[in-house]
Amino acid sequence: MIIEGLPYFAFPAKMKLWVAKILDMSDGALQRFGFTLMIIGLLSVYFGKK
């Protein structure tokens, strides 16, 4: 939760802009974005354990 909360603490105005952009994204684009973030997270864990 520290990592997830850091951008909101450090850059609140920019995070508001990002949230507004996310609300304007289509469902398909948001799904692709979420899938990409999941893959990046899984790869980070995989290579972090090696």
mmCIF file of the N, C-alpha and C atoms, coordinates in Angstrom:
data_MODEL
# 
_entry.id   MODEL 
# 
loop_
_atom_site.group_PDB 
_atom_site.id 
_atom_site.type_symbol 
_atom_site.label_atom_id 
_atom_site.label_alt_id 
_atom_site.label_comp_id 
_atom_site.label_asym_id 
_atom_site.label_entity_id 
_atom_site.label_seq_id 
_atom_site.pdbx_PDB_ins_code 
_atom_site.Cartn_x 
_atom_site.Cartn_y 
_atom_site.Cartn_z 
_atom_site.occupancy 
_atom_site.B_iso_or_equiv 
_atom_site.pdbx_formal_charge 
_atom_site.auth_seq_id 
_atom_site.auth_comp_id 
_atom_site.auth_asym_id 
_atom_site.auth_atom_id 
_atom_site.pdbx_PDB_model_num 
ATOM 1   N N  . MET A 1 1  ? 0.819   -1.202  0.000   1.00 0.00 ? 1  MET A N  1 
ATOM 2   C CA . MET A 1 1  ? 0.000   0.000   0.000   1.00 0.00 ? 1  MET A CA 1 
ATOM 3   C C  . MET A 1 1  ? 0.863   1.266   0.000   1.00 0.00 ? 1  MET A C  1 
ATOM 4   N N  . ILE A 1 2  ? 2.068   1.160   0.484   1.00 0.00 ? 2  ILE A N  1 
ATOM 5   C CA . ILE A 1 2  ? 2.957   2.331   0.482   1.00 0.00 ? 2  ILE A CA 1 
ATOM 6   C C  . ILE A 1 2  ? 3.251   2.767   -0.947  1.00 0.00 ? 2  ILE A C  1 
ATOM 7   N N  . ILE A 1 3  ? 3.579   1.807   -1.793  1.00 0.00 ? 3  ILE A N  1 
ATOM 8   C CA . ILE A 1 3  ? 3.920   2.138   -3.183  1.00 0.00 ? 3  ILE A CA 1 
ATOM 9   C C  . ILE A 1 3  ? 2.706   2.675   -3.917  1.00 0.00 ? 3  ILE A C  1 
ATOM 10  N N  . GLU A 1 4  ? 1.531   2.076   -3.691  1.00 0.00 ? 4  GLU A N  1 
ATOM 11  C CA . GLU A 1 4  ? 0.322   2.538   -4.369  1.00 0.00 ? 4  GLU A CA 1 
ATOM 12  C C  . GLU A 1 4  ? -0.088  3.938   -3.915  1.00 0.00 ? 4  GLU A C  1 
ATOM 13  N N  . GLY A 1 5  ? 0.153   4.265   -2.657  1.00 0.00 ? 5  GLY A N  1 
ATOM 14  C CA . GLY A 1 5  ? -0.247  5.561   -2.124  1.00 0.00 ? 5  GLY A CA 1 
ATOM 15  C C  . GLY A 1 5  ? 0.737   6.684   -2.384  1.00 0.00 ? 5  GLY A C  1 
ATOM 16  N N  . LEU A 1 6  ? 1.963   6.337   -2.716  1.00 0.00 ? 6  LEU A N  1 
ATOM 17  C CA . LEU A 1 6  ? 3.004   7.347   -2.898  1.00 0.00 ? 6  LEU A CA 1 
ATOM 18  C C  . LEU A 1 6  ? 2.676   8.396   -3.957  1.00 0.00 ? 6  LEU A C  1 
ATOM 19  N N  . PRO A 1 7  ? 2.206   8.013   -5.160  1.00 0.00 ? 7  PRO A N  1 
ATOM 20  C CA . PRO A 1 7  ? 1.902   9.060   -6.156  1.00 0.00 ? 7  PRO A CA 1 
ATOM 21  C C  . PRO A 1 7  ? 0.798   10.016  -5.697  1.00 0.00 ? 7  PRO A C  1 
ATOM 22  N N  . TYR A 1 8  ? -0.191  9.496   -4.972  1.00 0.00 ? 8  TYR A N  1 
ATOM 23  C CA . TYR A 1 8  ? -1.274  10.366  -4.493  1.00 0.00 ? 8  TYR A CA 1 
ATOM 24  C C  . TYR A 1 8  ? -0.765  11.353  -3.447  1.00 0.00 ? 8  TYR A C  1 
ATOM 25  N N  . PHE A 1 9  ? 0.193   10.926  -2.638  1.00 0.00 ? 9  PHE A N  1 
ATOM 26  C CA . PHE A 1 9  ? 0.779   11.806  -1.637  1.00 0.00 ? 9  PHE A CA 1 
ATOM 27  C C  . PHE A 1 9  ? 1.722   12.820  -2.264  1.00 0.00 ? 9  PHE A C  1 
ATOM 28  N N  . ALA A 1 10 ? 2.571   12.345  -3.185  1.00 0.00 ? 10 ALA A N  1 
ATOM 29  C CA . ALA A 1 10 ? 3.611   13.200  -3.743  1.00 0.00 ? 10 ALA A CA 1 
ATOM 30  C C  . ALA A 1 10 ? 3.099   14.139  -4.837  1.00 0.00 ? 10 ALA A C  1 
ATOM 31  N N  . PHE A 1 11 ? 2.122   13.670  -5.628  1.00 0.00 ? 11 PHE A N  1 
ATOM 32  C CA . PHE A 1 11 ? 1.659   14.448  -6.780  1.00 0.00 ? 11 PHE A CA 1 
ATOM 33  C C  . PHE A 1 11 ? 0.126   14.460  -6.849  1.00 0.00 ? 11 PHE A C  1 
ATOM 34  N N  . PRO A 1 12 ? -0.548  15.044  -5.879  1.00 0.00 ? 12 PRO A N  1 
ATOM 35  C CA . PRO A 1 12 ? -2.011  14.966  -5.869  1.00 0.00 ? 12 PRO A CA 1 
ATOM 36  C C  . PRO A 1 12 ? -2.687  15.604  -7.088  1.00 0.00 ? 12 PRO A C  1 
ATOM 37  N N  . ALA A 1 13 ? -2.166  16.719  -7.571  1.00 0.00 ? 13 ALA A N  1 
ATOM 38  C CA . ALA A 1 13 ? -2.791  17.380  -8.724  1.00 0.00 ? 13 ALA A CA 1 
ATOM 39  C C  . ALA A 1 13 ? -2.645  16.526  -9.986  1.00 0.00 ? 13 ALA A C  1 
ATOM 40  N N  . LYS A 1 14 ? -1.462  15.951  -10.180 1.00 0.00 ? 14 LYS A N  1 
ATOM 41  C CA . LYS A 1 14 ? -1.253  15.105  -11.357 1.00 0.00 ? 14 LYS A CA 1 
ATOM 42  C C  . LYS A 1 14 ? -2.090  13.836  -11.277 1.00 0.00 ? 14 LYS A C  1 
ATOM 43  N N  . MET A 1 15 ? -2.275  13.302  -10.078 1.00 0.00 ? 15 MET A N  1 
ATOM 44  C CA . MET A 1 15 ? -3.075  12.092  -9.932  1.00 0.00 ? 15 MET A CA 1 
ATOM 45  C C  . MET A 1 15 ? -4.546  12.374  -10.258 1.00 0.00 ? 15 MET A C  1 
ATOM 46  N N  . LYS A 1 16 ? -5.020  13.557  -9.944  1.00 0.00 ? 16 LYS A N  1 
ATOM 47  C CA . LYS A 1 16 ? -6.390  13.928  -10.312 1.00 0.00 ? 16 LYS A CA 1 
ATOM 48  C C  . LYS A 1 16 ? -6.548  13.947  -11.827 1.00 0.00 ? 16 LYS A C  1 
ATOM 49  N N  . LEU A 1 17 ? -5.533  14.459  -12.523 1.00 0.00 ? 17 LEU A N  1 
ATOM 50  C CA . LEU A 1 17 ? -5.576  14.460  -13.985 1.00 0.00 ? 17 LEU A CA 1 
ATOM 51  C C  . LEU A 1 17 ? -5.572  13.037  -14.530 1.00 0.00 ? 17 LEU A C  1 
ATOM 52  N N  . TRP A 1 18 ? -4.737  12.166  -13.936 1.00 0.00 ? 18 TRP A N  1 
ATOM 53  C CA . TRP A 1 18 ? -4.689  10.763  -14.375 1.00 0.00 ? 18 TRP A CA 1 
ATOM 54  C C  . TRP A 1 18 ? -6.025  10.074  -14.154 1.00 0.00 ? 18 TRP A C  1 
ATOM 55  N N  . VAL A 1 19 ? -6.648  10.315  -13.003 1.00 0.00 ? 19 VAL A N  1 
ATOM 56  C CA . VAL A 1 19 ? -7.947  9.692   -12.728 1.00 0.00 ? 19 VAL A CA 1 
ATOM 57  C C  . VAL A 1 19 ? -8.984  10.179  -13.738 1.00 0.00 ? 19 VAL A C  1 
ATOM 58  N N  . ALA A 1 20 ? -8.946  11.453  -14.076 1.00 0.00 ? 20 ALA A N  1 
ATOM 59  C CA . ALA A 1 20 ? -9.881  11.984  -15.076 1.00 0.00 ? 20 ALA A CA 1 
ATOM 60  C C  . ALA A 1 20 ? -9.649  11.317  -16.431 1.00 0.00 ? 20 ALA A C  1 
ATOM 61  N N  . LYS A 1 21 ? -8.384  11.095  -16.798 1.00 0.00 ? 21 LYS A N  1 
ATOM 62  C CA . LYS A 1 21 ? -8.077  10.419  -18.064 1.00 0.00 ? 21 LYS A CA 1 
ATOM 63  C C  . LYS A 1 21 ? -8.568  8.974   -18.037 1.00 0.00 ? 21 LYS A C  1 
ATOM 64  N N  . ILE A 1 22 ? -8.398  8.314   -16.902 1.00 0.00 ? 22 ILE A N  1 
ATOM 65  C CA . ILE A 1 22 ? -8.847  6.927   -16.777 1.00 0.00 ? 22 ILE A CA 1 
ATOM 66  C C  . ILE A 1 22 ? -10.363 6.840   -16.930 1.00 0.00 ? 22 ILE A C  1 
ATOM 67  N N  . LEU A 1 23 ? -11.084 7.795   -16.373 1.00 0.00 ? 23 LEU A N  1 
ATOM 68  C CA . LEU A 1 23 ? -12.542 7.797   -16.486 1.00 0.00 ? 23 LEU A CA 1 
ATOM 69  C C  . LEU A 1 23 ? -12.997 7.978   -17.929 1.00 0.00 ? 23 LEU A C  1 
ATOM 70  N N  . ASP A 1 24 ? -12.176 8.644   -18.738 1.00 0.00 ? 24 ASP A N  1 
ATOM 71  C CA . ASP A 1 24 ? -12.519 8.868   -20.136 1.00 0.00 ? 24 ASP A CA 1 
ATOM 72  C C  . ASP A 1 24 ? -12.123 7.708   -21.056 1.00 0.00 ? 24 ASP A C  1 
ATOM 73  N N  . MET A 1 25 ? -11.338 6.760   -20.537 1.00 0.00 ? 25 MET A N  1 
ATOM 74  C CA . MET A 1 25 ? -10.882 5.638   -21.356 1.00 0.00 ? 25 MET A CA 1 
ATOM 75  C C  . MET A 1 25 ? -12.028 4.678   -21.643 1.00 0.00 ? 25 MET A C  1 
ATOM 76  N N  . SER A 1 26 ? -11.980 4.042   -22.810 1.00 0.00 ? 26 SER A N  1 
ATOM 77  C CA . SER A 1 26 ? -12.979 3.023   -23.124 1.00 0.00 ? 26 SER A CA 1 
ATOM 78  C C  . SER A 1 26 ? -12.698 1.785   -22.278 1.00 0.00 ? 26 SER A C  1 
ATOM 79  N N  . ASP A 1 27 ? -13.702 0.924   -22.146 1.00 0.00 ? 27 ASP A N  1 
ATOM 80  C CA . ASP A 1 27 ? -13.541 -0.286  -21.348 1.00 0.00 ? 27 ASP A CA 1 
ATOM 81  C C  . ASP A 1 27 ? -12.427 -1.165  -21.903 1.00 0.00 ? 27 ASP A C  1 
ATOM 82  N N  . GLY A 1 28 ? -12.363 -1.299  -23.210 1.00 0.00 ? 28 GLY A N  1 
ATOM 83  C CA . GLY A 1 28 ? -11.330 -2.128  -23.830 1.00 0.00 ? 28 GLY A CA 1 
ATOM 84  C C  . GLY A 1 28 ? -9.932  -1.607  -23.557 1.00 0.00 ? 28 GLY A C  1 
ATOM 85  N N  . ALA A 1 29 ? -9.767  -0.298  -23.670 1.00 0.00 ? 29 ALA A N  1 
ATOM 86  C CA . ALA A 1 29 ? -8.456  0.302   -23.417 1.00 0.00 ? 29 ALA A CA 1 
ATOM 87  C C  . ALA A 1 29 ? -8.070  0.141   -21.950 1.00 0.00 ? 29 ALA A C  1 
ATOM 88  N N  . LEU A 1 30 ? -9.043  0.285   -21.068 1.00 0.00 ? 30 LEU A N  1 
ATOM 89  C CA . LEU A 1 30 ? -8.780  0.131   -19.643 1.00 0.00 ? 30 LEU A CA 1 
ATOM 90  C C  . LEU A 1 30 ? -8.418  -1.314  -19.308 1.00 0.00 ? 30 LEU A C  1 
ATOM 91  N N  . GLN A 1 31 ? -9.055  -2.269  -19.976 1.00 0.00 ? 31 GLN A N  1 
ATOM 92  C CA . GLN A 1 31 ? -8.717  -3.672  -19.768 1.00 0.00 ? 31 GLN A CA 1 
ATOM 93  C C  . GLN A 1 31 ? -7.305  -3.974  -20.255 1.00 0.00 ? 31 GLN A C  1 
ATOM 94  N N  . ARG A 1 32 ? -6.929  -3.449  -21.413 1.00 0.00 ? 32 ARG A N  1 
ATOM 95  C CA . ARG A 1 32 ? -5.571  -3.656  -21.927 1.00 0.00 ? 32 ARG A CA 1 
ATOM 96  C C  . ARG A 1 32 ? -4.538  -3.028  -20.994 1.00 0.00 ? 32 ARG A C  1 
ATOM 97  N N  . PHE A 1 33 ? -4.842  -1.843  -20.471 1.00 0.00 ? 33 PHE A N  1 
ATOM 98  C CA . PHE A 1 33 ? -3.953  -1.163  -19.541 1.00 0.00 ? 33 PHE A CA 1 
ATOM 99  C C  . PHE A 1 33 ? -3.792  -1.994  -18.264 1.00 0.00 ? 33 PHE A C  1 
ATOM 100 N N  . GLY A 1 34 ? -4.895  -2.485  -17.736 1.00 0.00 ? 34 GLY A N  1 
ATOM 101 C CA . GLY A 1 34 ? -4.844  -3.312  -16.531 1.00 0.00 ? 34 GLY A CA 1 
ATOM 102 C C  . GLY A 1 34 ? -4.083  -4.602  -16.765 1.00 0.00 ? 34 GLY A C  1 
ATOM 103 N N  . PHE A 1 35 ? -4.307  -5.245  -17.912 1.00 0.00 ? 35 PHE A N  1 
ATOM 104 C CA . PHE A 1 35 ? -3.606  -6.480  -18.235 1.00 0.00 ? 35 PHE A CA 1 
ATOM 105 C C  . PHE A 1 35 ? -2.105  -6.239  -18.342 1.00 0.00 ? 35 PHE A C  1 
ATOM 106 N N  . THR A 1 36 ? -1.737  -5.132  -18.982 1.00 0.00 ? 36 THR A N  1 
ATOM 107 C CA . THR A 1 36 ? -0.324  -4.787  -19.114 1.00 0.00 ? 36 THR A CA 1 
ATOM 108 C C  . THR A 1 36 ? 0.311   -4.579  -17.743 1.00 0.00 ? 36 THR A C  1 
ATOM 109 N N  . LEU A 1 37 ? -0.395  -3.890  -16.848 1.00 0.00 ? 37 LEU A N  1 
ATOM 110 C CA . LEU A 1 37 ? 0.141   -3.679  -15.503 1.00 0.00 ? 37 LEU A CA 1 
ATOM 111 C C  . LEU A 1 37 ? 0.281   -4.995  -14.746 1.00 0.00 ? 37 LEU A C  1 
ATOM 112 N N  . MET A 1 38 ? -0.665  -5.924  -14.929 1.00 0.00 ? 38 MET A N  1 
ATOM 113 C CA . MET A 1 38 ? -0.559  -7.228  -14.280 1.00 0.00 ? 38 MET A CA 1 
ATOM 114 C C  . MET A 1 38 ? 0.662   -7.991  -14.776 1.00 0.00 ? 38 MET A C  1 
ATOM 115 N N  . ILE A 1 39 ? 0.898   -7.973  -16.085 1.00 0.00 ? 39 ILE A N  1 
ATOM 116 C CA . ILE A 1 39 ? 2.053   -8.667  -16.649 1.00 0.00 ? 39 ILE A CA 1 
ATOM 117 C C  . ILE A 1 39 ? 3.352   -8.059  -16.125 1.00 0.00 ? 39 ILE A C  1 
ATOM 118 N N  . ILE A 1 40 ? 3.424   -6.747  -16.090 1.00 0.00 ? 40 ILE A N  1 
ATOM 119 C CA . ILE A 1 40 ? 4.615   -6.075  -15.570 1.00 0.00 ? 40 ILE A CA 1 
ATOM 120 C C  . ILE A 1 40 ? 4.841   -6.463  -14.108 1.00 0.00 ? 40 ILE A C  1 
ATOM 121 N N  . GLY A 1 41 ? 3.782   -6.500  -13.323 1.00 0.00 ? 41 GLY A N  1 
ATOM 122 C CA . GLY A 1 41 ? 3.895   -6.893  -11.928 1.00 0.00 ? 41 GLY A CA 1 
ATOM 123 C C  . GLY A 1 41 ? 4.362   -8.331  -11.760 1.00 0.00 ? 41 GLY A C  1 
ATOM 124 N N  . LEU A 1 42 ? 3.785   -9.242  -12.559 1.00 0.00 ? 42 LEU A N  1 
ATOM 125 C CA . LEU A 1 42 ? 4.205   -10.646 -12.489 1.00 0.00 ? 42 LEU A CA 1 
ATOM 126 C C  . LEU A 1 42 ? 5.660   -10.824 -12.902 1.00 0.00 ? 42 LEU A C  1 
ATOM 127 N N  . LEU A 1 43 ? 6.080   -10.130 -13.954 1.00 0.00 ? 43 LEU A N  1 
ATOM 128 C CA . LEU A 1 43 ? 7.473   -10.214 -14.388 1.00 0.00 ? 43 LEU A CA 1 
ATOM 129 C C  . LEU A 1 43 ? 8.418   -9.639  -13.329 1.00 0.00 ? 43 LEU A C  1 
ATOM 130 N N  . SER A 1 44 ? 8.003   -8.579  -12.672 1.00 0.00 ? 44 SER A N  1 
ATOM 131 C CA . SER A 1 44 ? 8.812   -7.989  -11.618 1.00 0.00 ? 44 SER A CA 1 
ATOM 132 C C  . SER A 1 44 ? 9.021   -8.973  -10.459 1.00 0.00 ? 44 SER A C  1 
ATOM 133 N N  . VAL A 1 45 ? 7.947   -9.670  -10.083 1.00 0.00 ? 45 VAL A N  1 
ATOM 134 C CA . VAL A 1 45 ? 8.044   -10.652 -9.010  1.00 0.00 ? 45 VAL A CA 1 
ATOM 135 C C  . VAL A 1 45 ? 8.913   -11.826 -9.457  1.00 0.00 ? 45 VAL A C  1 
ATOM 136 N N  . TYR A 1 46 ? 8.694   -12.280 -10.687 1.00 0.00 ? 46 TYR A N  1 
ATOM 137 C CA . TYR A 1 46 ? 9.440   -13.426 -11.205 1.00 0.00 ? 46 TYR A CA 1 
ATOM 138 C C  . TYR A 1 46 ? 10.943  -13.133 -11.242 1.00 0.00 ? 46 TYR A C  1 
ATOM 139 N N  . PHE A 1 47 ? 11.311  -12.004 -11.834 1.00 0.00 ? 47 PHE A N  1 
ATOM 140 C CA . PHE A 1 47 ? 12.729  -11.680 -11.945 1.00 0.00 ? 47 PHE A CA 1 
ATOM 141 C C  . PHE A 1 47 ? 13.318  -11.180 -10.635 1.00 0.00 ? 47 PHE A C  1 
ATOM 142 N N  . GLY A 1 48 ? 12.473  -10.682 -9.742  1.00 0.00 ? 48 GLY A N  1 
ATOM 143 C CA . GLY A 1 48 ? 12.950  -10.241 -8.435  1.00 0.00 ? 48 GLY A CA 1 
ATOM 144 C C  . GLY A 1 48 ? 13.346  -11.399 -7.538  1.00 0.00 ? 48 GLY A C  1 
ATOM 145 N N  . LYS A 1 49 ? 12.753  -12.571 -7.772  1.00 0.00 ? 49 LYS A N  1 
ATOM 146 C CA . LYS A 1 49 ? 13.062  -13.749 -6.970  1.00 0.00 ? 49 LYS A CA 1 
ATOM 147 C C  . LYS A 1 49 ? 14.340  -14.437 -7.430  1.00 0.00 ? 49 LYS A C  1 
ATOM 148 N N  . LYS A 1 50 ? 14.785  -14.148 -8.646  1.00 0.00 ? 50 LYS A N  1 
ATOM 149 C CA . LYS A 1 50 ? 15.979  -14.822 -9.172  1.00 0.00 ? 50 LYS A CA 1 
ATOM 150 C C  . LYS A 1 50 ? 17.240  -14.230 -8.653  1.00 0.00 ? 50 LYS A C  1 
# 
